[in-house]
């Protein structure tokens, strides 16, 4: 029903407006007395074989929601009722920022993808922390953190440190995002020297805490093999928990969408089906080249149980979805979990 009736209707309207509408409707419906239990009955699927122990955390199932959907931690309880094993909020910056000019979110319907140049639009780390303090569900939450657009790269560490302090008590793990293509100069922080310094300092700060939180690094799919080798070395050297592979891509290869339409859309990160193969390729390389020295969270083009199995077979310890969630509907996490159990049986 979602793909046949609701999705075509939603696709008549601006993508970002629809996102806010759906979030508002979900938030409103969840406040009705019978809705939370109904959603959980429809979408939450639990089984002992789905439980994962990763980086010292216990995940009820391996299917999480990637950062970008719930930037300000406003829907964590509602999303928990849709069957996710964990939710990643953000990307959060120290200070609020509006992001890039609209329009900034575009659908590639024939490719089952999205292009976004949101630009870390969010209400700031303090607002997200306040929202998380009032949540009621016990779902694991990750805090995806970044720097403000007007913060020069040489001062980027200050922004990540502030976000870390603001969110430390209310998230279960952190994600250092230096791979978004929509903040000018941000990807320069993926180079070996600045990235090593950033992660080493974050780990040092983490070590001062009574209960250090796992820190993951989110990387771009556009890195070459030499750069990925550097990432492996950096993760081992700094001792962070692992890697999230991958963020969106700036490439536009082998798309069914016309060049004219792509030119009209302009810059931004591409996600969804066109990213599936490359993200799996990066996951497999990370796992094989490192000798599975650290967990890799797989994200990029997961829209079916078969896509999920592909990522897991490549070595992913956990999965994250976003664009597939948009195109396939609220039951995707549950369908993947049921298929994983059936496949194991």
SVG drawing of the C-alpha trace seen along z (x, -y; Angstrom):
<svg xmlns="http://www.w3.org/2000/svg" viewBox="-6 -31 56 54">
<polyline fill="none" stroke="black" stroke-width="0.4" points="0.0,0.0 2.8,-2.4 4.6,-2.1 1.4,-1.8 -0.7,-4.6 1.1,-6.8 4.5,-7.1 3.2,-8.4 1.1,-10.9 4.0,-12.1 6.2,-12.4 3.9,-15.1 5.4,-17.5 8.8,-19.0 11.0,-16.3 12.0,-18.4 8.4,-19.5 7.3,-15.9 10.0,-14.9 8.8,-17.5 5.1,-16.5 5.8,-12.8 7.8,-13.6 5.0,-15.8 2.3,-13.2 4.4,-10.5 4.9,-12.7 1.2,-13.6 0.0,-10.0 2.4,-8.7 0.8,-10.8 -2.6,-9.1 -3.2,-6.5 -3.3,-3.3 -0.8,-4.2 2.6,-3.4 1.4,0.2 0.0,0.6 3.2,-0.5 5.3,1.8 2.9,4.7 3.2,4.0 6.9,3.2 9.0,4.4 10.4,7.9 12.7,9.4 14.6,12.7 17.7,13.9 19.6,14.4 19.3,10.7 21.1,9.5 24.6,8.0 27.4,7.1 29.5,4.4 32.0,2.1 30.8,3.1 27.1,2.3 24.2,4.7 22.0,4.0 18.6,5.7 18.9,6.0 21.5,5.0 19.3,2.6 19.7,-1.1 18.5,-4.4 21.3,-6.5 22.0,-10.1 20.2,-12.7 16.6,-11.7 16.3,-12.8 18.8,-15.6 17.6,-17.1 16.7,-13.9 13.0,-14.8 11.6,-11.3 13.7,-8.7 10.8,-7.1 8.7,-7.1 11.5,-5.5 12.1,-2.9 8.5,-1.8 9.2,-1.2 11.6,1.7 15.0,0.1 17.8,1.6 19.4,-1.8 19.0,-5.4 21.7,-7.8 20.9,-11.5 22.5,-14.5 24.7,-15.5 24.8,-17.9 27.0,-21.0 27.9,-23.1 25.8,-26.1 22.5,-26.0 22.8,-26.6 20.2,-26.8 22.1,-24.8 22.3,-25.5 19.7,-27.4 16.6,-25.6 15.8,-23.6 18.4,-21.2 16.8,-17.7 16.0,-16.0 14.6,-12.6 16.0,-10.5 12.9,-8.3 14.2,-6.2 17.4,-5.5 15.7,-5.1 18.1,-7.6 18.3,-11.0 20.6,-14.0 21.0,-16.3 23.0,-19.4 21.4,-20.0 24.6,-21.5 24.3,-20.2 21.0,-22.1 20.3,-21.5 19.3,-23.3 22.6,-22.7 24.0,-20.1 22.3,-21.6 18.8,-21.2 19.5,-17.6 20.8,-16.8 17.7,-18.2 15.5,-16.1 17.4,-13.0 17.1,-13.6 13.3,-13.4 13.1,-10.2 11.3,-7.1 12.5,-4.2 15.7,-2.3 16.8,-2.1 20.5,-2.8 21.3,-6.2 24.4,-7.4 25.4,-11.0 26.7,-12.1 28.8,-15.2 30.3,-17.8 31.7,-21.3 29.9,-24.5 30.2,-25.8 32.0,-29.0 34.5,-27.2 37.9,-27.0 39.4,-23.5 42.3,-24.5 39.7,-25.0 37.5,-22.0 38.6,-20.1 37.0,-22.7 33.6,-22.0 33.9,-18.3 35.0,-18.5 32.0,-20.8 29.6,-18.4 31.2,-15.5 30.7,-17.3 27.1,-18.4 26.0,-14.9 28.2,-12.6 25.6,-11.8 22.7,-11.2 24.1,-9.1 25.6,-5.6 28.2,-6.1 29.6,-8.9 30.3,-9.3 32.8,-11.8 31.6,-13.1 34.3,-14.5 32.9,-13.1 29.8,-15.1 30.3,-16.8 27.9,-19.6 30.1,-21.6 32.9,-23.4 36.4,-22.0 35.1,-19.3 36.4,-16.4 39.9,-17.8 39.8,-16.6 39.9,-13.0 43.5,-13.5 45.9,-11.4 47.5,-14.1 44.5,-16.2 42.3,-13.2 44.9,-11.4 45.2,-14.5 41.4,-14.9 40.7,-11.3 43.7,-11.1 42.4,-14.1 38.9,-12.9 40.1,-9.5 42.2,-11.3 39.1,-13.3 37.1,-10.1 39.6,-8.4 39.1,-11.0 35.5,-10.0 34.4,-7.4 32.7,-5.4 34.3,-6.1 31.8,-5.9 32.7,-4.1 33.8,-6.6 33.2,-5.7 34.5,-7.5 32.1,-8.0 34.0,-8.0 33.2,-8.9 32.7,-6.3 34.9,-8.5 38.2,-7.7 40.8,-5.8 42.4,-2.6 45.4,-4.4 43.2,-6.8 41.3,-3.8 44.6,-2.2 45.3,-5.4 41.9,-5.1 42.7,-1.6 46.1,-2.7 44.4,-5.7 41.7,-3.6 44.3,-1.2 46.6,-3.9 44.0,-6.0 42.1,-3.1 38.6,-4.4 35.8,-1.8 35.4,-1.4 34.2,-2.9 30.8,-3.7 31.0,-3.1 29.8,-5.1 28.5,-8.6 26.9,-9.9 28.9,-10.2 29.6,-13.1 29.9,-10.9 27.1,-10.6 28.1,-7.5 25.7,-5.1 22.5,-6.9 19.3,-6.5 18.4,-10.1 19.2,-12.4 22.3,-14.6 20.1,-17.6 18.1,-16.8 21.3,-16.2 22.7,-19.5 19.4,-21.2 19.7,-19.6 23.3,-20.6 25.8,-19.7 25.1,-17.4 25.6,-13.9 24.0,-11.0 22.5,-8.2 20.3,-5.2 20.5,-2.4 23.3,-4.0 25.6,-3.9 24.9,-0.2 27.7,1.4 30.4,-1.1 29.6,-1.1 29.7,2.7 33.0,2.6 34.4,0.2 33.1,2.4 34.6,5.5 38.0,3.8 38.0,2.4 37.2,5.7 39.6,7.8 42.5,5.4 42.3,4.8 41.8,8.5 38.5,7.5 40.5,5.5 37.5,3.3 33.8,3.3 32.4,1.7 28.8,0.4 27.4,0.7 25.3,-2.0 24.5,-2.9 21.8,-1.5 20.1,0.9 16.5,1.2 15.7,4.9 16.7,8.0 18.9,9.0 20.8,5.7 21.2,6.2 22.6,9.7 25.1,8.3 26.5,5.8 26.7,8.4 28.4,10.9 30.9,8.2 31.7,8.0 29.5,5.3 28.8,5.8 25.7,3.5 23.5,1.9 22.0,-1.6 19.3,-2.6 17.9,-6.0 17.0,-6.4 15.7,-2.8 13.4,-3.8 12.0,-6.6 11.3,-4.5 10.3,-1.2 8.3,-2.6 8.2,-2.1 8.3,1.7 11.7,2.0 13.6,2.6 11.1,5.3 11.3,7.0 15.1,7.2 15.1,8.6 12.5,11.3 14.4,12.2 17.7,12.5 16.1,14.8 14.5,16.9 17.7,17.1 19.6,18.2 17.0,20.9"/>
</svg>
